[in-house]
């Protein structure tokens, strides 16, 4: 599977998509229109080791709901991400078995190299 879960309204996500210069064989999913499904979230968790690693603590709702003052466990992180796209660290980039989470320069460089090597 070659797929990117992103937020269409996010300028950073748009810049990353342009930078990756992907072909048509890569599916794009705007998480605001269609949130990630549980099976894919579980796949990503297995790849990165935890749901917390997929969770965005920068989301405005993280503080407004008081989650920053709560002790969340793995099931909590999963539940919040499945319920609300804003809690997903983005983009989620899947290139077959390789996954890249977030928008750091290093992550995007690794994703770009992965697609250049596998296209």
C-alpha positions as CSV (number, residue, x, y, z in Angstrom):
1,X,0.0,0.0,0.0
2,X,1.2,3.5,-0.9
3,X,-0.9,6.0,0.9
4,X,-0.7,9.4,2.6
5,X,-3.1,10.5,5.4
6,X,-2.9,14.3,5.4
7,X,-4.9,17.4,6.2
8,X,-5.8,19.3,3.0
9,X,-6.3,22.6,4.7
10,X,-2.8,22.5,6.3
11,X,-0.2,24.4,4.3
12,X,2.6,22.3,5.8
13,X,0.9,19.1,4.5
14,X,0.4,20.7,1.1
15,X,4.1,21.7,0.9
16,X,5.2,18.2,1.9
17,X,3.0,16.6,-0.9
18,X,4.6,18.9,-3.5
19,X,8.0,18.2,-2.1
20,X,7.5,14.4,-2.4
21,X,6.3,14.8,-6.0
22,X,4.4,11.5,-5.9
23,X,2.9,9.6,-8.8
24,X,-0.7,8.5,-9.2
25,X,-0.1,5.2,-7.5
26,X,0.0,6.9,-4.1
27,X,-3.5,7.3,-2.6
28,X,-4.2,10.5,-0.7
29,X,-6.7,10.6,2.1
30,X,-7.8,13.9,3.6
31,X,-8.4,13.0,7.3
32,X,-10.8,15.8,7.8
33,X,-13.2,14.3,5.2
34,X,-12.5,10.7,6.1
35,X,-10.6,9.9,9.3
36,X,-8.2,7.0,9.5
37,X,-9.7,3.6,10.2
38,X,-8.9,1.4,13.1
39,X,-7.1,-1.3,11.0
40,X,-4.7,1.3,9.5
41,X,-4.1,2.9,12.9
42,X,-3.2,-0.5,14.4
43,X,-0.8,-1.2,11.5
44,X,0.9,2.1,12.1
45,X,1.1,1.5,15.8
46,X,2.8,-1.8,15.1
47,X,5.4,-0.1,12.9
48,X,6.2,2.8,15.4
49,X,5.6,1.0,18.7
50,X,2.8,3.0,20.3
51,X,-0.3,5.0,19.7
52,X,1.2,7.9,21.6
53,X,3.9,8.2,18.9
54,X,1.0,8.8,16.4
55,X,-0.8,11.3,18.6
56,X,-0.5,15.1,18.2
57,X,-0.1,16.8,21.5
58,X,0.0,20.1,19.5
59,X,-3.7,19.8,18.7
60,X,-5.7,22.7,20.1
61,X,-8.2,20.3,21.5
62,X,-5.5,18.6,23.5
63,X,-5.4,21.5,25.9
64,X,-9.0,22.7,25.6
65,X,-10.3,19.2,26.6
66,X,-7.8,19.1,29.5
67,X,-6.0,16.1,28.1
68,X,-2.7,17.7,28.9
69,X,-3.4,17.4,32.6
70,X,-4.6,13.8,32.4
71,X,-2.5,10.6,32.4
72,X,-3.5,9.0,29.1
73,X,-2.9,5.3,28.3
74,X,-2.5,3.7,24.9
75,X,-6.2,2.9,24.6
76,X,-7.0,6.6,25.3
77,X,-4.6,7.8,22.6
78,X,-6.2,5.3,20.1
79,X,-9.8,6.3,21.1
80,X,-9.1,10.0,20.7
81,X,-7.4,9.6,17.3
82,X,-10.3,7.5,15.9
83,X,-12.8,9.9,17.2
84,X,-11.2,13.1,16.1
85,X,-8.8,13.7,13.1
86,X,-7.2,16.6,14.9
87,X,-5.3,14.3,17.3
88,X,-3.4,12.6,14.4
89,X,0.2,13.6,14.0
90,X,0.4,14.4,10.3
91,X,1.0,13.5,7.7
92,X,1.1,9.7,8.0
93,X,3.0,8.4,5.0
94,X,2.9,4.7,4.1
95,X,5.1,3.2,1.4
96,X,4.5,-0.5,1.4
97,X,6.0,-1.6,4.8
98,X,7.8,1.7,5.5
99,X,6.0,4.3,7.5
100,X,6.8,7.9,8.1
101,X,5.0,10.0,10.8
102,X,5.0,13.7,11.2
103,X,6.5,16.6,9.3
104,X,10.1,17.0,10.6
105,X,12.7,17.6,7.9
106,X,14.3,14.3,8.6
107,X,11.1,12.3,8.4
108,X,10.2,14.0,5.1
109,X,13.7,13.4,3.7
110,X,13.5,9.7,4.6
111,X,10.0,9.4,3.0
112,X,11.2,11.1,-0.1
113,X,14.1,8.8,-0.4
114,X,11.8,5.8,0.2
115,X,9.5,6.8,-2.7
116,X,12.4,7.6,-5.0
117,X,13.9,4.1,-4.4
118,X,10.6,2.3,-4.8
119,X,8.8,4.1,-7.6
